[in-house]
Structure formats: structure tokens, C-alpha cells
Amino acid sequence: MLQNYKALILDMDGVLIDSEPLWRRAMIRGFNDIGRDFTEDDCRKTTGLRFREVVEFWLKSWCLNSVSISDVEQNVINHLIKLIDLEGQSITGIEQVIELAKKNKLKLGLATSSYQILIDAVINKLKLQGVFDVIVSAEKMEYGKPHPEVFLACAKLLQVTPQECIVIEDSVNGVIAGKAAQMAVISVPDIDHKFLKQFAVADFQCENMQEVLRLFKEIKSLHKA
């Protein structure tokens, strides 16, 4: 089945970089800065949304109409960039997945809801300059995941059809977005979300990138002739 595909599209947070713990710490600091108690469990409630949507959600929940969404957003992003620079690490096995994809002549795309400034920080930290054929952010798009817009835009720039793309995602919203784009989806959820039933809509469910590698290696060729 996988031999019929021409492109591999990766999400960034939780797929390329182990940033979810860093996101949670940055969010806690940022919301603490405006006087709100905030926990890791609170962070998990909005996994998969664009961060501006996260800020809007919480400020509305707290009825903090006088607090600037943009100011909170920028403060958290500043915290996160510092954490990425100091502590950012790639997801174990993702470098081997990328290497295998390139060996089999798959085009590589990065499609994320994260801001361009964070994409740049991650690419620089992990030394991945020039690795991806296309990098697309949903930052300025009308819709974020679970809408398929960012994946469809990535496929168009890669000059392949959506049906020729494989997506690796760690969030339910990302999986839904990939499927809505009519792409094959591999889910690799983190330990906090692996038991969510919604991941069942993915074409393949893997525990980690080592399982993704084994899945790929079972196929003689990933490149459509």
C-alpha cells in the first residue's frame, strides 16, 4: 500500500520535536504572568489547536476581556523559544524516518499549526535546514487543524495529490485533518493521549517512531514508479 505514495508530511510539535512538555511549561509561566493558576492538565485540554485559539479559549473561560490576547500569546511564545533553544530535542527515531523517506525518494513536507517563528527556532535547534522540500504553517490560514487546509496547501506546494501523501501526526485534531485531506495517516500519540478512541480513524497506529520505521521497512519501495 505505502509504495503508492510520493510524499511524507510531518507535523512538528510531538512528531519532529519533543516540544509538548516545553509548551506546557511555557503556557503555565505565561498564564501565571497574568495571575492565573494553570496546570499541566489544563494544557492538555486544548492539544491540537492553534495557540491563538488556546489563548482565546482560556481568556474567554476566565472572562478576562481586558487582557490582550496578543500580549499573552507573545509572552508564552517568548518563553517557549527560550526553552526550545535550551532544551529542545528531536523525537527519538524521527531522524531515521526522515532518512528512510529520502532514501526512497519521497518528498518531505512539514505542515504545522505552529507559528513561523517557532518553526524557525525548531529547524535551527535540530539543524534541519534544507531537509524539507516544503514547510507550511497554518498561522495565517483561515482554519487550523482539524480543518485540512494546511495539509492541502502542503500537498499543492509539493506538487503531489493529497492521495499520494502519508501524514505522521500525534494529535487527534491532526489525524482528523489528515483524513479530511484524503491522505493516509499514521498516528503516533504521546503517552497522555494514546488511549483516545478518536485515533482509530488513522490508517496506521504506532506506539513510537521505531514502529513507524518497521512499518516503512516492511515495504520494498515507498516510491510510486
C-alpha positions as a Markdown table, in Angstrom:
| # | Residue | x | y | z |
|---|---|---|---|---|
| 1 | Met | 0.0 | 0.0 | 0.0 |
| 2 | Leu | 2.7 | 2.6 | 1.0 |
| 3 | Gln | 4.5 | 2.1 | -2.2 |
| 4 | Asn | 1.8 | 4.1 | -3.9 |
| 5 | Tyr | 2.8 | 7.3 | -2.2 |
| 6 | Lys | 5.1 | 10.1 | -3.2 |
| 7 | Ala | 5.3 | 12.4 | -0.2 |
| 8 | Leu | 5.7 | 12.2 | 3.6 |
| 9 | Ile | 4.2 | 15.1 | 5.5 |
| 10 | Leu | 5.2 | 15.6 | 9.2 |
| 11 | Asp | 3.5 | 17.6 | 11.9 |
| 12 | Met | 6.1 | 19.4 | 14.0 |
| 13 | Asp | 5.2 | 19.5 | 17.7 |
| 14 | Gly | 5.3 | 16.0 | 19.1 |
| 15 | Val | 6.4 | 14.5 | 15.8 |
| 16 | Leu | 9.6 | 16.3 | 14.9 |
| 17 | Ile | 10.5 | 17.7 | 18.3 |
| 18 | Asp | 9.5 | 16.7 | 21.8 |
| 19 | Ser | 8.0 | 20.1 | 22.5 |
| 20 | Glu | 4.8 | 19.3 | 24.3 |
| 21 | Pro | 6.4 | 19.4 | 27.7 |
| 22 | Leu | 8.1 | 22.7 | 26.8 |
| 23 | Trp | 4.8 | 24.1 | 25.6 |
| 24 | Arg | 3.1 | 23.2 | 28.9 |
| 25 | Arg | 5.8 | 24.9 | 30.9 |
| 26 | Ala | 5.7 | 28.0 | 28.7 |
| 27 | Met | 1.9 | 28.1 | 28.9 |
| 28 | Ile | 2.0 | 27.7 | 32.7 |
| 29 | Arg | 4.5 | 30.6 | 33.0 |
| 30 | Gly | 2.6 | 32.8 | 30.6 |
| 31 | Phe | -0.8 | 32.3 | 32.3 |
| 32 | Asn | 0.9 | 32.7 | 35.7 |
| 33 | Asp | 2.2 | 36.0 | 34.5 |
| 34 | Ile | -1.4 | 37.3 | 34.2 |
| 35 | Gly | -2.3 | 36.0 | 37.7 |
| 36 | Arg | -4.0 | 32.7 | 36.7 |
| 37 | Asp | -3.3 | 29.3 | 38.3 |
| 38 | Phe | -2.6 | 26.9 | 35.4 |
| 39 | Thr | -1.8 | 23.2 | 35.4 |
| 40 | Glu | -0.4 | 20.6 | 33.0 |
| 41 | Asp | -3.9 | 19.1 | 32.9 |
| 42 | Asp | -5.3 | 22.5 | 31.8 |
| 43 | Cys | -2.7 | 22.5 | 29.0 |
| 44 | Arg | -3.8 | 19.1 | 27.7 |
| 45 | Lys | -7.4 | 20.3 | 27.2 |
| 46 | Thr | -6.5 | 22.3 | 24.1 |
| 47 | Thr | -4.0 | 20.0 | 22.5 |
| 48 | Gly | -4.1 | 20.3 | 18.7 |
| 49 | Leu | -5.4 | 23.9 | 18.5 |
| 50 | Arg | -3.6 | 26.8 | 17.1 |
| 51 | Phe | -2.1 | 28.7 | 20.1 |
| 52 | Arg | -4.0 | 31.9 | 19.5 |
| 53 | Glu | -7.2 | 29.8 | 19.7 |
| 54 | Val | -5.9 | 28.4 | 23.0 |
| 55 | Val | -5.4 | 31.9 | 24.4 |
| 56 | Glu | -8.8 | 33.0 | 23.2 |
| 57 | Phe | -10.4 | 29.9 | 24.8 |
| 58 | Trp | -8.8 | 30.5 | 28.2 |
| 59 | Leu | -9.3 | 34.2 | 28.4 |
| 60 | Lys | -13.0 | 33.8 | 27.4 |
| 61 | Ser | -13.3 | 31.0 | 30.1 |
| 62 | Trp | -11.9 | 33.4 | 32.7 |
| 63 | Cys | -13.9 | 36.4 | 31.4 |
| 64 | Leu | -10.7 | 38.4 | 31.1 |
| 65 | Asn | -11.9 | 40.7 | 28.4 |
| 66 | Ser | -9.5 | 43.4 | 29.4 |
| 67 | Val | -6.4 | 41.2 | 28.8 |
| 68 | Ser | -4.7 | 41.4 | 25.4 |
| 69 | Ile | -4.8 | 38.2 | 23.6 |
| 70 | Ser | -1.7 | 39.2 | 21.6 |
| 71 | Asp | 0.3 | 40.2 | 24.7 |
| 72 | Val | -0.4 | 36.8 | 26.3 |
| 73 | Glu | 0.3 | 35.0 | 23.1 |
| 74 | Gln | 3.7 | 36.7 | 22.6 |
| 75 | Asn | 4.7 | 36.2 | 26.2 |
| 76 | Val | 4.2 | 32.5 | 26.0 |
| 77 | Ile | 5.9 | 32.2 | 22.7 |
| 78 | Asn | 8.9 | 34.1 | 24.1 |
| 79 | His | 9.1 | 31.6 | 27.0 |
| 80 | Leu | 8.8 | 28.7 | 24.6 |
| 81 | Ile | 11.6 | 29.9 | 22.2 |
| 82 | Lys | 14.0 | 30.1 | 25.2 |
| 83 | Leu | 13.0 | 26.6 | 26.2 |
| 84 | Ile | 13.5 | 25.2 | 22.7 |
| 85 | Asp | 16.9 | 26.8 | 22.5 |
| 86 | Leu | 18.0 | 25.5 | 25.9 |
| 87 | Glu | 16.3 | 22.1 | 26.0 |
| 88 | Gly | 14.7 | 21.2 | 22.6 |
| 89 | Gln | 15.3 | 17.6 | 21.5 |
| 90 | Ser | 14.1 | 15.7 | 18.4 |
| 91 | Ile | 11.6 | 12.8 | 18.9 |
| 92 | Thr | 13.5 | 9.6 | 19.1 |
| 93 | Gly | 13.6 | 7.8 | 15.7 |
| 94 | Ile | 12.3 | 10.7 | 13.6 |
| 95 | Glu | 15.7 | 11.3 | 12.0 |
| 96 | Gln | 15.8 | 7.7 | 10.8 |
| 97 | Val | 12.2 | 8.1 | 9.5 |
| 98 | Ile | 13.3 | 11.2 | 7.5 |
| 99 | Glu | 16.5 | 9.4 | 6.3 |
| 100 | Leu | 14.5 | 6.4 | 5.1 |
| 101 | Ala | 11.9 | 8.6 | 3.3 |
| 102 | Lys | 14.7 | 10.5 | 1.5 |
| 103 | Lys | 16.4 | 7.2 | 0.6 |
| 104 | Asn | 13.2 | 6.1 | -1.0 |
| 105 | Lys | 12.8 | 9.4 | -2.9 |
| 106 | Leu | 9.7 | 10.6 | -1.0 |
| 107 | Lys | 9.2 | 14.3 | -1.0 |
| 108 | Leu | 9.2 | 15.8 | 2.5 |
| 109 | Gly | 6.8 | 18.3 | 3.9 |
| 110 | Leu | 6.3 | 19.9 | 7.3 |
| 111 | Ala | 2.7 | 21.0 | 8.0 |
| 112 | Thr | 2.1 | 22.5 | 11.4 |
| 113 | Ser | -0.3 | 24.9 | 13.3 |
| 114 | Ser | 2.8 | 26.5 | 14.9 |
| 115 | Tyr | 3.9 | 30.0 | 14.2 |
| 116 | Gln | 6.7 | 30.6 | 11.7 |
| 117 | Ile | 9.0 | 32.0 | 14.4 |
| 118 | Leu | 8.7 | 28.7 | 16.3 |
| 119 | Ile | 9.2 | 26.7 | 13.1 |
| 120 | Asp | 12.4 | 28.6 | 12.6 |
| 121 | Ala | 13.5 | 28.0 | 16.2 |
| 122 | Val | 12.9 | 24.3 | 15.9 |
| 123 | Ile | 14.6 | 23.9 | 12.5 |
| 124 | Asn | 17.7 | 25.8 | 13.8 |
| 125 | Lys | 17.8 | 23.9 | 17.1 |
| 126 | Leu | 17.6 | 20.5 | 15.4 |
| 127 | Lys | 19.9 | 21.5 | 12.5 |
| 128 | Leu | 17.3 | 20.6 | 9.8 |
| 129 | Gln | 17.9 | 23.4 | 7.4 |
| 130 | Gly | 17.3 | 22.3 | 3.9 |
| 131 | Val | 15.8 | 18.9 | 4.9 |
| 132 | Phe | 12.2 | 19.7 | 4.0 |
| 133 | Asp | 11.1 | 20.4 | 0.4 |
| 134 | Val | 8.1 | 22.4 | 1.7 |
| 135 | Ile | 7.3 | 24.0 | 5.1 |
| 136 | Val | 3.8 | 25.2 | 5.7 |
| 137 | Ser | 2.4 | 27.0 | 8.8 |
| 138 | Ala | -1.4 | 27.4 | 9.5 |
| 139 | Glu | -0.5 | 30.6 | 11.4 |
| 140 | Lys | -2.1 | 32.9 | 8.9 |
| 141 | Met | -4.6 | 30.5 | 7.3 |
| 142 | Glu | -8.3 | 30.9 | 7.9 |
| 143 | Tyr | -8.6 | 27.5 | 9.5 |
| 144 | Gly | -6.4 | 25.4 | 11.8 |
| 145 | Lys | -6.5 | 21.7 | 12.4 |
| 146 | Pro | -8.8 | 19.7 | 12.4 |
| 147 | His | -9.5 | 21.5 | 9.1 |
| 148 | Pro | -7.4 | 20.0 | 6.3 |
| 149 | Glu | -6.3 | 23.4 | 4.9 |
| 150 | Val | -2.7 | 23.2 | 6.0 |
| 151 | Phe | -2.2 | 19.7 | 4.6 |
| 152 | Leu | -3.9 | 20.5 | 1.3 |
| 153 | Ala | -1.6 | 23.6 | 0.9 |
| 154 | Cys | 1.4 | 21.4 | 1.7 |
| 155 | Ala | 0.5 | 18.8 | -0.9 |
| 156 | Lys | -0.1 | 21.5 | -3.5 |
| 157 | Leu | 3.3 | 23.1 | -2.9 |
| 158 | Leu | 4.9 | 19.6 | -3.1 |
| 159 | Gln | 3.2 | 19.1 | -6.4 |
| 160 | Val | 1.5 | 15.9 | -5.5 |
| 161 | Thr | -2.1 | 14.9 | -5.0 |
| 162 | Pro | -3.4 | 14.5 | -1.4 |
| 163 | Gln | -4.0 | 10.8 | -2.1 |
| 164 | Glu | -0.2 | 10.5 | -2.8 |
| 165 | Cys | 0.7 | 11.8 | 0.7 |
| 166 | Ile | 1.4 | 10.0 | 4.0 |
| 167 | Val | 1.0 | 12.1 | 7.2 |
| 168 | Ile | 2.5 | 11.4 | 10.6 |
| 169 | Glu | 0.5 | 13.1 | 13.4 |
| 170 | Asp | 0.5 | 12.9 | 17.2 |
| 171 | Ser | -2.8 | 14.7 | 17.9 |
| 172 | Val | -6.5 | 13.8 | 17.3 |
| 173 | Asn | -7.0 | 17.1 | 15.5 |
| 174 | Gly | -4.1 | 16.4 | 13.3 |
| 175 | Val | -5.3 | 12.9 | 12.4 |
| 176 | Ile | -8.7 | 14.2 | 11.6 |
| 177 | Ala | -7.2 | 17.0 | 9.4 |
| 178 | Gly | -5.1 | 14.4 | 7.5 |
| 179 | Lys | -8.0 | 12.2 | 6.9 |
| 180 | Ala | -10.2 | 15.1 | 5.8 |
| 181 | Ala | -7.5 | 15.9 | 3.3 |
| 182 | Gln | -7.8 | 12.4 | 2.0 |
| 183 | Met | -4.3 | 11.4 | 3.0 |
| 184 | Ala | -3.1 | 8.3 | 4.6 |
| 185 | Val | -2.4 | 9.0 | 8.3 |
| 186 | Ile | 0.0 | 7.4 | 10.8 |
| 187 | Ser | -0.8 | 8.3 | 14.4 |
| 188 | Val | 1.9 | 8.3 | 17.0 |
| 189 | Pro | 0.2 | 9.8 | 20.1 |
| 190 | Asp | 2.1 | 10.6 | 23.2 |
| 191 | Ile | 1.5 | 8.7 | 26.4 |
| 192 | Asp | -1.0 | 11.2 | 27.7 |
| 193 | His | -3.3 | 10.8 | 24.7 |
| 194 | Lys | -2.6 | 7.3 | 23.3 |
| 195 | Phe | -5.9 | 5.9 | 24.7 |
| 196 | Leu | -8.2 | 8.3 | 23.0 |
| 197 | Lys | -10.6 | 6.4 | 20.8 |
| 198 | Gln | -10.5 | 9.0 | 18.0 |
| 199 | Phe | -7.1 | 7.8 | 16.9 |
| 200 | Ala | -8.8 | 4.8 | 15.5 |
| 201 | Val | -9.6 | 6.8 | 12.3 |
| 202 | Ala | -5.9 | 6.8 | 11.4 |
| 203 | Asp | -4.8 | 4.3 | 8.7 |
| 204 | Phe | -1.9 | 3.1 | 10.9 |
| 205 | Gln | -1.5 | 3.4 | 14.7 |
| 206 | Cys | 2.1 | 3.2 | 16.0 |
| 207 | Glu | 3.4 | 3.5 | 19.6 |
| 208 | Asn | 6.6 | 5.3 | 18.6 |
| 209 | Met | 8.8 | 6.2 | 15.6 |
| 210 | Gln | 10.6 | 2.8 | 15.9 |
| 211 | Glu | 7.2 | 1.2 | 14.9 |
| 212 | Val | 6.9 | 3.7 | 12.1 |
| 213 | Leu | 10.3 | 2.6 | 10.8 |
| 214 | Arg | 9.3 | -1.1 | 11.0 |
| 215 | Leu | 6.1 | -0.2 | 9.1 |
| 216 | Phe | 8.1 | 1.5 | 6.4 |
| 217 | Lys | 10.8 | -1.2 | 6.2 |
| 218 | Glu | 8.1 | -3.8 | 5.5 |
| 219 | Ile | 7.5 | -2.2 | 2.2 |
| 220 | Lys | 10.0 | -2.9 | -0.6 |
| 221 | Ser | 9.6 | 0.6 | -2.1 |
| 222 | Leu | 7.8 | 3.7 | -0.8 |
| 223 | His | 8.1 | 5.5 | -4.2 |
| 224 | Lys | 5.5 | 5.2 | -6.8 |
| 225 | Ala | 7.0 | 4.2 | -10.1 |
